[in-house]
Amino acid sequence: MAREHPALRDNMEDLLEFFQGKRVLTQTDLCRYSGRTPKWVKAHYGVGNHETIGYRTFARMLCEPT
């Protein structure tokens, strides 16, 4: 079984705090969090217009090298 990244729990906590407990995030949410454009968010996180992603999945993505 793979070990979780050391920063995963911190990322999840930060996301929950930033989004005030919201657990399902939209492209607009990711744009606001990252300060990036919708086009960039779609290319790097795979979340397009009218699509959602769980905060845990997004927290894992933040742990991955870019």
Predicted model as a PDB file, atoms N, CA, C, CB and O in Angstrom, pLDDT in the B-factor column:
MODEL        1                                                                  
ATOM      1  N   MET A   1       0.838  -1.184   0.000  1.00 71.00           N  
ATOM      2  CA  MET A   1       0.000   0.000   0.000  1.00 71.00           C  
ATOM      3  C   MET A   1       0.882   1.245   0.000  1.00 71.00           C  
ATOM      4  CB  MET A   1      -0.953  -0.001   1.216  1.00 71.00           C  
ATOM      5  O   MET A   1       1.845   1.332   0.761  1.00 71.00           O  
ATOM      6  N   ALA A   2       0.556   2.176  -0.830  1.00 77.00           N  
ATOM      7  CA  ALA A   2       1.350   3.399  -0.960  1.00 77.00           C  
ATOM      8  C   ALA A   2       1.137   4.305   0.247  1.00 77.00           C  
ATOM      9  CB  ALA A   2       0.986   4.147  -2.258  1.00 77.00           C  
ATOM     10  O   ALA A   2       0.044   4.390   0.806  1.00 77.00           O  
ATOM     11  N   ARG A   3       2.201   4.967   0.623  1.00 88.00           N  
ATOM     12  CA  ARG A   3       2.114   5.918   1.726  1.00 88.00           C  
ATOM     13  C   ARG A   3       1.623   7.252   1.191  1.00 88.00           C  
ATOM     14  CB  ARG A   3       3.483   6.079   2.438  1.00 88.00           C  
ATOM     15  O   ARG A   3       1.902   7.626   0.052  1.00 88.00           O  
ATOM     16  N   GLU A   4       0.893   7.957   2.030  1.00 89.00           N  
ATOM     17  CA  GLU A   4       0.411   9.263   1.587  1.00 89.00           C  
ATOM     18  C   GLU A   4       1.531  10.292   1.686  1.00 89.00           C  
ATOM     19  CB  GLU A   4      -0.811   9.711   2.424  1.00 89.00           C  
ATOM     20  O   GLU A   4       2.440  10.178   2.509  1.00 89.00           O  
ATOM     21  N   HIS A   5       1.441  11.265   0.850  1.00 92.00           N  
ATOM     22  CA  HIS A   5       2.415  12.350   0.821  1.00 92.00           C  
ATOM     23  C   HIS A   5       2.358  13.099   2.162  1.00 92.00           C  
ATOM     24  CB  HIS A   5       2.138  13.322  -0.381  1.00 92.00           C  
ATOM     25  O   HIS A   5       1.273  13.302   2.706  1.00 92.00           O  
ATOM     26  N   PRO A   6       3.503  13.506   2.694  1.00 92.00           N  
ATOM     27  CA  PRO A   6       3.502  14.212   3.986  1.00 92.00           C  
ATOM     28  C   PRO A   6       2.653  15.480   4.014  1.00 92.00           C  
ATOM     29  CB  PRO A   6       4.903  14.566   4.355  1.00 92.00           C  
ATOM     30  O   PRO A   6       2.169  15.866   5.079  1.00 92.00           O  
ATOM     31  N   ALA A   7       2.463  16.131   2.880  1.00 95.00           N  
ATOM     32  CA  ALA A   7       1.710  17.385   2.846  1.00 95.00           C  
ATOM     33  C   ALA A   7       0.213  17.186   2.581  1.00 95.00           C  
ATOM     34  CB  ALA A   7       2.290  18.291   1.789  1.00 95.00           C  
ATOM     35  O   ALA A   7      -0.546  18.155   2.591  1.00 95.00           O  
ATOM     36  N   LEU A   8      -0.219  15.942   2.343  1.00 96.00           N  
ATOM     37  CA  LEU A   8      -1.610  15.702   1.954  1.00 96.00           C  
ATOM     38  C   LEU A   8      -2.600  16.194   3.003  1.00 96.00           C  
ATOM     39  CB  LEU A   8      -1.829  14.225   1.704  1.00 96.00           C  
ATOM     40  O   LEU A   8      -3.552  16.899   2.668  1.00 96.00           O  
ATOM     41  N   ARG A   9      -2.393  15.840   4.243  1.00 96.00           N  
ATOM     42  CA  ARG A   9      -3.328  16.245   5.308  1.00 96.00           C  
ATOM     43  C   ARG A   9      -3.370  17.758   5.455  1.00 96.00           C  
ATOM     44  CB  ARG A   9      -2.933  15.603   6.648  1.00 96.00           C  
ATOM     45  O   ARG A   9      -4.440  18.333   5.653  1.00 96.00           O  
ATOM     46  N   ASP A  10      -2.214  18.407   5.361  1.00 97.00           N  
ATOM     47  CA  ASP A  10      -2.173  19.873   5.438  1.00 97.00           C  
ATOM     48  C   ASP A  10      -2.926  20.500   4.275  1.00 97.00           C  
ATOM     49  CB  ASP A  10      -0.719  20.373   5.452  1.00 97.00           C  
ATOM     50  O   ASP A  10      -3.657  21.474   4.458  1.00 97.00           O  
ATOM     51  N   ASN A  11      -2.752  19.945   3.078  1.00 97.00           N  
ATOM     52  CA  ASN A  11      -3.468  20.456   1.905  1.00 97.00           C  
ATOM     53  C   ASN A  11      -4.976  20.325   2.086  1.00 97.00           C  
ATOM     54  CB  ASN A  11      -3.023  19.710   0.638  1.00 97.00           C  
ATOM     55  O   ASN A  11      -5.721  21.258   1.786  1.00 97.00           O  
ATOM     56  N   MET A  12      -5.428  19.170   2.575  1.00 97.00           N  
ATOM     57  CA  MET A  12      -6.859  18.971   2.769  1.00 97.00           C  
ATOM     58  C   MET A  12      -7.410  19.964   3.796  1.00 97.00           C  
ATOM     59  CB  MET A  12      -7.144  17.527   3.215  1.00 97.00           C  
ATOM     60  O   MET A  12      -8.480  20.539   3.601  1.00 97.00           O  
ATOM     61  N   GLU A  13      -6.678  20.155   4.875  1.00 97.00           N  
ATOM     62  CA  GLU A  13      -7.102  21.107   5.902  1.00 97.00           C  
ATOM     63  C   GLU A  13      -7.165  22.533   5.346  1.00 97.00           C  
ATOM     64  CB  GLU A  13      -6.148  21.051   7.104  1.00 97.00           C  
ATOM     65  O   GLU A  13      -8.121  23.265   5.602  1.00 97.00           O  
ATOM     66  N   ASP A  14      -6.139  22.917   4.587  1.00 98.00           N  
ATOM     67  CA  ASP A  14      -6.113  24.253   3.981  1.00 98.00           C  
ATOM     68  C   ASP A  14      -7.278  24.455   3.013  1.00 98.00           C  
ATOM     69  CB  ASP A  14      -4.785  24.476   3.251  1.00 98.00           C  
ATOM     70  O   ASP A  14      -7.898  25.518   3.000  1.00 98.00           O  
ATOM     71  N   LEU A  15      -7.574  23.440   2.205  1.00 98.00           N  
ATOM     72  CA  LEU A  15      -8.674  23.553   1.249  1.00 98.00           C  
ATOM     73  C   LEU A  15     -10.023  23.685   1.960  1.00 98.00           C  
ATOM     74  CB  LEU A  15      -8.690  22.337   0.317  1.00 98.00           C  
ATOM     75  O   LEU A  15     -10.856  24.504   1.573  1.00 98.00           O  
ATOM     76  N   LEU A  16     -10.229  22.888   2.986  1.00 98.00           N  
ATOM     77  CA  LEU A  16     -11.485  22.986   3.732  1.00 98.00           C  
ATOM     78  C   LEU A  16     -11.643  24.356   4.381  1.00 98.00           C  
ATOM     79  CB  LEU A  16     -11.553  21.896   4.799  1.00 98.00           C  
ATOM     80  O   LEU A  16     -12.741  24.911   4.417  1.00 98.00           O  
ATOM     81  N   GLU A  17     -10.552  24.889   4.888  1.00 98.00           N  
ATOM     82  CA  GLU A  17     -10.602  26.221   5.500  1.00 98.00           C  
ATOM     83  C   GLU A  17     -10.864  27.293   4.444  1.00 98.00           C  
ATOM     84  CB  GLU A  17      -9.286  26.522   6.247  1.00 98.00           C  
ATOM     85  O   GLU A  17     -11.716  28.160   4.637  1.00 98.00           O  
ATOM     86  N   PHE A  18     -10.134  27.236   3.329  1.00 98.00           N  
ATOM     87  CA  PHE A  18     -10.286  28.228   2.263  1.00 98.00           C  
ATOM     88  C   PHE A  18     -11.708  28.235   1.705  1.00 98.00           C  
ATOM     89  CB  PHE A  18      -9.285  27.955   1.138  1.00 98.00           C  
ATOM     90  O   PHE A  18     -12.289  29.295   1.471  1.00 98.00           O  
ATOM     91  N   PHE A  19     -12.261  27.038   1.496  1.00 98.00           N  
ATOM     92  CA  PHE A  19     -13.589  26.916   0.897  1.00 98.00           C  
ATOM     93  C   PHE A  19     -14.695  26.775   1.946  1.00 98.00           C  
ATOM     94  CB  PHE A  19     -13.621  25.724  -0.042  1.00 98.00           C  
ATOM     95  O   PHE A  19     -15.828  26.429   1.610  1.00 98.00           O  
ATOM     96  N   GLN A  20     -14.376  27.037   3.185  1.00 97.00           N  
ATOM     97  CA  GLN A  20     -15.344  27.032   4.288  1.00 97.00           C  
ATOM     98  C   GLN A  20     -16.133  25.724   4.357  1.00 97.00           C  
ATOM     99  CB  GLN A  20     -16.307  28.204   4.142  1.00 97.00           C  
ATOM    100  O   GLN A  20     -17.358  25.730   4.480  1.00 97.00           O  
ATOM    101  N   GLY A  21     -15.417  24.613   4.278  1.00 97.00           N  
ATOM    102  CA  GLY A  21     -16.032  23.298   4.426  1.00 97.00           C  
ATOM    103  C   GLY A  21     -16.594  22.693   3.156  1.00 97.00           C  
ATOM    104  O   GLY A  21     -17.085  21.564   3.183  1.00 97.00           O  
ATOM    105  N   LYS A  22     -16.539  23.400   2.056  1.00 97.00           N  
ATOM    106  CA  LYS A  22     -17.041  22.890   0.775  1.00 97.00           C  
ATOM    107  C   LYS A  22     -16.151  21.735   0.328  1.00 97.00           C  
ATOM    108  CB  LYS A  22     -17.079  24.021  -0.314  1.00 97.00           C  
ATOM    109  O   LYS A  22     -14.928  21.870   0.290  1.00 97.00           O  
ATOM    110  N   ARG A  23     -16.758  20.607  -0.008  1.00 97.00           N  
ATOM    111  CA  ARG A  23     -15.989  19.402  -0.345  1.00 97.00           C  
ATOM    112  C   ARG A  23     -15.982  19.059  -1.831  1.00 97.00           C  
ATOM    113  CB  ARG A  23     -16.532  18.238   0.415  1.00 97.00           C  
ATOM    114  O   ARG A  23     -15.179  18.237  -2.271  1.00 97.00           O  
ATOM    115  N   VAL A  24     -16.858  19.674  -2.598  1.00 98.00           N  
ATOM    116  CA  VAL A  24     -16.896  19.466  -4.044  1.00 98.00           C  
ATOM    117  C   VAL A  24     -16.605  20.812  -4.698  1.00 98.00           C  
ATOM    118  CB  VAL A  24     -18.289  18.881  -4.517  1.00 98.00           C  
ATOM    119  O   VAL A  24     -17.332  21.784  -4.494  1.00 98.00           O  
ATOM    120  N   LEU A  25     -15.536  20.857  -5.484  1.00 98.00           N  
ATOM    121  CA  LEU A  25     -15.036  22.112  -6.037  1.00 98.00           C  
ATOM    122  C   LEU A  25     -15.293  22.205  -7.537  1.00 98.00           C  
ATOM    123  CB  LEU A  25     -13.545  22.256  -5.754  1.00 98.00           C  
ATOM    124  O   LEU A  25     -15.237  21.205  -8.254  1.00 98.00           O  
ATOM    125  N   THR A  26     -15.571  23.403  -7.992  1.00 98.00           N  
ATOM    126  CA  THR A  26     -15.810  23.660  -9.411  1.00 98.00           C  
ATOM    127  C   THR A  26     -14.556  24.278 -10.034  1.00 98.00           C  
ATOM    128  CB  THR A  26     -17.042  24.594  -9.607  1.00 98.00           C  
ATOM    129  O   THR A  26     -13.587  24.594  -9.344  1.00 98.00           O  
ATOM    130  N   GLN A  27     -14.604  24.437 -11.337  1.00 98.00           N  
ATOM    131  CA  GLN A  27     -13.501  25.090 -12.036  1.00 98.00           C  
ATOM    132  C   GLN A  27     -13.314  26.514 -11.506  1.00 98.00           C  
ATOM    133  CB  GLN A  27     -13.757  25.107 -13.562  1.00 98.00           C  
ATOM    134  O   GLN A  27     -12.182  26.966 -11.331  1.00 98.00           O  
ATOM    135  N   THR A  28     -14.399  27.206 -11.257  1.00 97.00           N  
ATOM    136  CA  THR A  28     -14.330  28.569 -10.720  1.00 97.00           C  
ATOM    137  C   THR A  28     -13.634  28.578  -9.362  1.00 97.00           C  
ATOM    138  CB  THR A  28     -15.743  29.176 -10.597  1.00 97.00           C  
ATOM    139  O   THR A  28     -12.832  29.468  -9.080  1.00 97.00           O  
ATOM    140  N   ASP A  29     -13.939  27.593  -8.523  1.00 98.00           N  
ATOM    141  CA  ASP A  29     -13.282  27.490  -7.216  1.00 98.00           C  
ATOM    142  C   ASP A  29     -11.771  27.314  -7.385  1.00 98.00           C  
ATOM    143  CB  ASP A  29     -13.870  26.311  -6.406  1.00 98.00           C  
ATOM    144  O   ASP A  29     -10.980  27.964  -6.702  1.00 98.00           O  
ATOM    145  N   LEU A  30     -11.389  26.431  -8.300  1.00 98.00           N  
ATOM    146  CA  LEU A  30      -9.958  26.166  -8.508  1.00 98.00           C  
ATOM    147  C   LEU A  30      -9.249  27.393  -9.064  1.00 98.00           C  
ATOM    148  CB  LEU A  30      -9.764  24.974  -9.459  1.00 98.00           C  
ATOM    149  O   LEU A  30      -8.096  27.655  -8.721  1.00 98.00           O  
ATOM    150  N   CYS A  31      -9.934  28.144  -9.922  1.00 98.00           N  
ATOM    151  CA  CYS A  31      -9.365  29.390 -10.446  1.00 98.00           C  
ATOM    152  C   CYS A  31      -9.135  30.383  -9.317  1.00 98.00           C  
ATOM    153  CB  CYS A  31     -10.289  30.005 -11.516  1.00 98.00           C  
ATOM    154  O   CYS A  31      -8.091  31.031  -9.248  1.00 98.00           O  
ATOM    155  N   ARG A  32     -10.113  30.495  -8.442  1.00 98.00           N  
ATOM    156  CA  ARG A  32     -10.001  31.433  -7.323  1.00 98.00           C  
ATOM    157  C   ARG A  32      -8.869  31.009  -6.380  1.00 98.00           C  
ATOM    158  CB  ARG A  32     -11.340  31.518  -6.552  1.00 98.00           C  
ATOM    159  O   ARG A  32      -8.107  31.854  -5.910  1.00 98.00           O  
ATOM    160  N   TYR A  33      -8.759  29.715  -6.106  1.00 97.00           N  
ATOM    161  CA  TYR A  33      -7.727  29.207  -5.197  1.00 97.00           C  
ATOM    162  C   TYR A  33      -6.327  29.362  -5.786  1.00 97.00           C  
ATOM    163  CB  TYR A  33      -7.989  27.739  -4.870  1.00 97.00           C  
ATOM    164  O   TYR A  33      -5.395  29.774  -5.094  1.00 97.00           O  
ATOM    165  N   SER A  34      -6.189  29.030  -7.065  1.00 96.00           N  
ATOM    166  CA  SER A  34      -4.863  29.021  -7.692  1.00 96.00           C  
ATOM    167  C   SER A  34      -4.458  30.361  -8.292  1.00 96.00           C  
ATOM    168  CB  SER A  34      -4.821  27.976  -8.761  1.00 96.00           C  
ATOM    169  O   SER A  34      -3.276  30.610  -8.524  1.00 96.00           O  
ATOM    170  N   GLY A  35      -5.446  31.225  -8.543  1.00 97.00           N  
ATOM    171  CA  GLY A  35      -5.147  32.500  -9.196  1.00 97.00           C  
ATOM    172  C   GLY A  35      -4.862  32.336 -10.685  1.00 97.00           C  
ATOM    173  O   GLY A  35      -4.243  33.203 -11.302  1.00 97.00           O  
ATOM    174  N   ARG A  36      -5.313  31.224 -11.259  1.00 97.00           N  
ATOM    175  CA  ARG A  36      -5.075  30.919 -12.671  1.00 97.00           C  
ATOM    176  C   ARG A  36      -6.345  31.071 -13.489  1.00 97.00           C  
ATOM    177  CB  ARG A  36      -4.524  29.505 -12.827  1.00 97.00           C  
ATOM    178  O   ARG A  36      -7.435  31.229 -12.939  1.00 97.00           O  
ATOM    179  N   THR A  37      -6.198  31.023 -14.794  1.00 97.00           N  
ATOM    180  CA  THR A  37      -7.336  31.143 -15.701  1.00 97.00           C  
ATOM    181  C   THR A  37      -8.061  29.800 -15.831  1.00 97.00           C  
ATOM    182  CB  THR A  37      -6.871  31.642 -17.088  1.00 97.00           C  
ATOM    183  O   THR A  37      -7.490  28.753 -15.524  1.00 97.00           O  
ATOM    184  N   PRO A  38      -9.316  29.830 -16.287  1.00 97.00           N  
ATOM    185  CA  PRO A  38     -10.037  28.575 -16.516  1.00 97.00           C  
ATOM    186  C   PRO A  38      -9.313  27.648 -17.507  1.00 97.00           C  
ATOM    187  CB  PRO A  38     -11.437  28.877 -17.030  1.00 97.00           C  
ATOM    188  O   PRO A  38      -9.309  26.429 -17.335  1.00 97.00           O  
ATOM    189  N   LYS A  39      -8.715  28.229 -18.522  1.00 97.00           N  
ATOM    190  CA  LYS A  39      -7.974  27.425 -19.506  1.00 97.00           C  
ATOM    191  C   LYS A  39      -6.805  26.692 -18.840  1.00 97.00           C  
ATOM    192  CB  LYS A  39      -7.453  28.323 -20.656  1.00 97.00           C  
ATOM    193  O   LYS A  39      -6.572  25.517 -19.125  1.00 97.00           O  
ATOM    194  N   TRP A  40      -6.081  27.365 -17.970  1.00 97.00           N  
ATOM    195  CA  TRP A  40      -4.948  26.754 -17.263  1.00 97.00           C  
ATOM    196  C   TRP A  40      -5.439  25.652 -16.327  1.00 97.00           C  
ATOM    197  CB  TRP A  40      -4.160  27.823 -16.465  1.00 97.00           C  
ATOM    198  O   TRP A  40      -4.847  24.575 -16.263  1.00 97.00           O  
ATOM    199  N   VAL A  41      -6.513  25.925 -15.610  1.00 97.00           N  
ATOM    200  CA  VAL A  41      -7.075  24.933 -14.678  1.00 97.00           C  
ATOM    201  C   VAL A  41      -7.499  23.677 -15.438  1.00 97.00           C  
ATOM    202  CB  VAL A  41      -8.287  25.527 -13.905  1.00 97.00           C  
ATOM    203  O   VAL A  41      -7.231  22.563 -14.987  1.00 97.00           O  
ATOM    204  N   LYS A  42      -8.154  23.846 -16.582  1.00 97.00           N  
ATOM    205  CA  LYS A  42      -8.571  22.697 -17.388  1.00 97.00           C  
ATOM    206  C   LYS A  42      -7.360  21.894 -17.861  1.00 97.00           C  
ATOM    207  CB  LYS A  42      -9.402  23.162 -18.597  1.00 97.00           C  
ATOM    208  O   LYS A  42      -7.378  20.664 -17.813  1.00 97.00           O  
ATOM    209  N   ALA A  43      -6.320  22.571 -18.312  1.00 96.00           N  
ATOM    210  CA  ALA A  43      -5.128  21.895 -18.824  1.00 96.00           C  
ATOM    211  C   ALA A  43      -4.350  21.163 -17.724  1.00 96.00           C  
ATOM    212  CB  ALA A  43      -4.220  22.903 -19.509  1.00 96.00           C  
ATOM    213  O   ALA A  43      -3.819  20.080 -17.967  1.00 96.00           O  
ATOM    214  N   HIS A  44      -4.278  21.733 -16.529  1.00 95.00           N  
ATOM    215  CA  HIS A  44      -3.440  21.163 -15.481  1.00 95.00           C  
ATOM    216  C   HIS A  44      -4.183  20.289 -14.479  1.00 95.00           C  
ATOM    217  CB  HIS A  44      -2.762  22.255 -14.754  1.00 95.00           C  
ATOM    218  O   HIS A  44      -3.604  19.356 -13.922  1.00 95.00           O  
ATOM    219  N   TYR A  45      -5.450  20.579 -14.246  1.00 95.00           N  
ATOM    220  CA  TYR A  45      -6.222  19.805 -13.271  1.00 95.00           C  
ATOM    221  C   TYR A  45      -7.348  19.005 -13.901  1.00 95.00           C  
ATOM    222  CB  TYR A  45      -6.790  20.721 -12.228  1.00 95.00           C  
ATOM    223  O   TYR A  45      -7.975  18.191 -13.223  1.00 95.00           O  
ATOM    224  N   GLY A  46      -7.620  19.217 -15.190  1.00 96.00           N  
ATOM    225  CA  GLY A  46      -8.634  18.447 -15.889  1.00 96.00           C  
ATOM    226  C   GLY A  46     -10.063  18.777 -15.501  1.00 96.00           C  
ATOM    227  O   GLY A  46     -10.969  17.972 -15.717  1.00 96.00           O  
ATOM    228  N   VAL A  47     -10.272  19.958 -14.929  1.00 97.00           N  
ATOM    229  CA  VAL A  47     -11.612  20.360 -14.508  1.00 97.00           C  
ATOM    230  C   VAL A  47     -12.072  21.498 -15.407  1.00 97.00           C  
ATOM    231  CB  VAL A  47     -11.634  20.787 -13.003  1.00 97.00           C  
ATOM    232  O   VAL A  47     -11.567  22.618 -15.326  1.00 97.00           O  
ATOM    233  N   GLY A  48     -13.039  21.192 -16.263  1.00 96.00           N  
ATOM    234  CA  GLY A  48     -13.548  22.187 -17.190  1.00 96.00           C  
ATOM    235  C   GLY A  48     -14.813  22.843 -16.680  1.00 96.00           C  
ATOM    236  O   GLY A  48     -15.233  22.627 -15.544  1.00 96.00           O  
ATOM    237  N   ASN A  49     -15.402  23.634 -17.525  1.00 94.00           N  
ATOM    238  CA  ASN A  49     -16.639  24.335 -17.204  1.00 94.00           C  
ATOM    239  C   ASN A  49     -17.737  23.317 -16.878  1.00 94.00           C  
ATOM    240  CB  ASN A  49     -17.072  25.255 -18.382  1.00 94.00           C  
ATOM    241  O   ASN A  49     -17.906  22.339 -17.606  1.00 94.00           O  
ATOM    242  N   HIS A  50     -18.465  23.533 -15.817  1.00 94.00           N  
ATOM    243  CA  HIS A  50     -19.560  22.675 -15.364  1.00 94.00           C  
ATOM    244  C   HIS A  50     -19.076  21.298 -14.901  1.00 94.00           C  
ATOM    245  CB  HIS A  50     -20.575  22.508 -16.477  1.00 94.00           C  
ATOM    246  O   HIS A  50     -19.862  20.351 -14.876  1.00 94.00           O  
ATOM    247  N   GLU A  51     -17.806  21.172 -14.537  1.00 97.00           N  
ATOM    248  CA  GLU A  51     -17.281  19.927 -13.984  1.00 97.00           C  
ATOM    249  C   GLU A  51     -16.872  20.185 -12.535  1.00 97.00           C  
ATOM    250  CB  GLU A  51     -16.070  19.391 -14.829  1.00 97.00           C  
ATOM    251  O   GLU A  51     -16.636  21.326 -12.139  1.00 97.00           O  
ATOM    252  N   THR A  52     -16.792  19.107 -11.752  1.00 97.00           N  
ATOM    253  CA  THR A  52     -16.406  19.243 -10.352  1.00 97.00           C  
ATOM    254  C   THR A  52     -15.303  18.245 -10.012  1.00 97.00           C  
ATOM    255  CB  THR A  52     -17.624  19.037  -9.428  1.00 97.00           C  
ATOM    256  O   THR A  52     -15.025  17.310 -10.763  1.00 97.00           O  
ATOM    257  N   ILE A  53     -14.686  18.477  -8.853  1.00 98.00           N  
ATOM    258  CA  ILE A  53     -13.645  17.597  -8.339  1.00 98.00           C  
ATOM    259  C   ILE A  53     -13.745  17.612  -6.817  1.00 98.00           C  
ATOM    260  CB  ILE A  53     -12.214  18.043  -8.828  1.00 98.00           C  
ATOM    261  O   ILE A  53     -14.060  18.643  -6.222  1.00 98.00           O  
ATOM    262  N   GLY A  54     -13.482  16.483  -6.196  1.00 98.00           N  
ATOM    263  CA  GLY A  54     -13.495  16.402  -4.747  1.00 98.00           C  
ATOM    264  C   GLY A  54     -12.263  17.100  -4.162  1.00 98.00           C  
ATOM    265  O   GLY A  54     -11.195  17.116  -4.773  1.00 98.00           O  
ATOM    266  N   TYR A  55     -12.431  17.666  -2.983  1.00 97.00           N  
ATOM    267  CA  TYR A  55     -11.308  18.375  -2.377  1.00 97.00           C  
ATOM    268  C   TYR A  55     -10.145  17.449  -2.068  1.00 97.00           C  
ATOM    269  CB  TYR A  55     -11.754  19.070  -1.113  1.00 97.00           C  
ATOM    270  O   TYR A  55      -8.993  17.880  -2.112  1.00 97.00           O  
ATOM    271  N   ARG A  56     -10.414  16.186  -1.757  1.00 97.00           N  
ATOM    272  CA  ARG A  56      -9.325  15.230  -1.470  1.00 97.00           C  
ATOM    273  C   ARG A  56      -8.506  14.944  -2.726  1.00 97.00           C  
ATOM    274  CB  ARG A  56      -9.897  13.908  -0.902  1.00 97.00           C  
ATOM    275  O   ARG A  56      -7.278  14.872  -2.674  1.00 97.00           O  
ATOM    276  N   THR A  57      -9.187  14.782  -3.840  1.00 97.00           N  
ATOM    277  CA  THR A  57      -8.492  14.551  -5.107  1.00 97.00           C  
ATOM    278  C   THR A  57      -7.634  15.752  -5.462  1.00 97.00           C  
ATOM    279  CB  THR A  57      -9.495  14.260  -6.238  1.00 97.00           C  
ATOM    280  O   THR A  57      -6.485  15.604  -5.878  1.00 97.00           O  
ATOM    281  N   PHE A  58      -8.197  16.945  -5.296  1.00 97.00           N  
ATOM    282  CA  PHE A  58      -7.438  18.161  -5.576  1.00 97.00           C  
ATOM    283  C   PHE A  58      -6.244  18.289  -4.631  1.00 97.00           C  
ATOM    284  CB  PHE A  58      -8.344  19.397  -5.457  1.00 97.00           C  
ATOM    285  O   PHE A  58      -5.170  18.717  -5.055  1.00 97.00           O  
ATOM    286  N   ALA A  59      -6.410  17.930  -3.375  1.00 97.00           N  
ATOM    287  CA  ALA A  59      -5.304  17.978  -2.416  1.00 97.00           C  
ATOM    288  C   ALA A  59      -4.170  17.050  -2.856  1.00 97.00           C  
ATOM    289  CB  ALA A  59      -5.796  17.590  -1.002  1.00 97.00           C  
ATOM    290  O   ALA A  59      -2.997  17.395  -2.721  1.00 97.00           O  
ATOM    291  N   ARG A  60      -4.522  15.868  -3.384  1.00 96.00           N  
ATOM    292  CA  ARG A  60      -3.501  14.945  -3.905  1.00 96.00           C  
ATOM    293  C   ARG A  60      -2.774  15.539  -5.097  1.00 96.00           C  
ATOM    294  CB  ARG A  60      -4.135  13.610  -4.300  1.00 96.00           C  
ATOM    295  O   ARG A  60      -1.557  15.406  -5.223  1.00 96.00           O  
ATOM    296  N   MET A  61      -3.531  16.199  -5.978  1.00 95.00           N  
ATOM    297  CA  MET A  61      -2.915  16.817  -7.151  1.00 95.00           C  
ATOM    298  C   MET A  61      -1.909  17.894  -6.745  1.00 95.00           C  
ATOM    299  CB  MET A  61      -3.992  17.419  -8.061  1.00 95.00           C  
ATOM    300  O   MET A  61      -0.874  18.057  -7.393  1.00 95.00           O  
ATOM    301  N   LEU A  62      -2.212  18.620  -5.683  1.00 95.00           N  
ATOM    302  CA  LEU A  62      -1.302  19.665  -5.221  1.00 95.00           C  
ATOM    303  C   LEU A  62       0.008  19.083  -4.693  1.00 95.00           C  
ATOM    304  CB  LEU A  62      -1.971  20.499  -4.138  1.00 95.00           C  
ATOM    305  O   LEU A  62       1.023  19.778  -4.650  1.00 95.00           O  
ATOM    306  N   CYS A  63      -0.011  17.818  -4.293  1.00 94.00           N  
ATOM    307  CA  CYS A  63       1.199  17.156  -3.790  1.00 94.00           C  
ATOM    308  C   CYS A  63       2.106  16.663  -4.913  1.00 94.00           C  
ATOM    309  CB  CYS A  63       0.818  15.989  -2.900  1.00 94.00           C  
ATOM    310  O   CYS A  63       3.294  16.428  -4.693  1.00 94.00           O  
ATOM    311  N   GLU A  64       1.554  16.505  -6.107  1.00 88.00           N  
ATOM    312  CA  GLU A  64       2.313  15.981  -7.242  1.00 88.00           C  
ATOM    313  C   GLU A  64       3.231  17.054  -7.827  1.00 88.00           C  
ATOM    314  CB  GLU A  64       1.360  15.451  -8.325  1.00 88.00           C  
ATOM    315  O   GLU A  64       2.859  18.226  -7.889  1.00 88.00           O  
ATOM    316  N   PRO A  65       4.420  16.656  -8.254  1.00 82.00           N  
ATOM    317  CA  PRO A  65       5.306  17.634  -8.897  1.00 82.00           C  
ATOM    318  C   PRO A  65       4.731  18.100 -10.229  1.00 82.00           C  
ATOM    319  CB  PRO A  65       6.703  17.034  -9.111  1.00 82.00           C  
ATOM    320  O   PRO A  65       4.097  17.324 -10.944  1.00 82.00           O  
ATOM    321  N   THR A  66       4.950  19.353 -10.555  1.00 67.00           N  
ATOM    322  CA  THR A  66       4.410  19.883 -11.815  1.00 67.00           C  
ATOM    323  C   THR A  66       5.425  19.869 -12.909  1.00 67.00           C  
ATOM    324  CB  THR A  66       3.904  21.281 -11.629  1.00 67.00           C  
ATOM    325  O   THR A  66       5.129  20.282 -14.031  1.00 67.00           O  
TER     326      THR A  66                                                      
ENDMDL                                                                          
END                                                                             
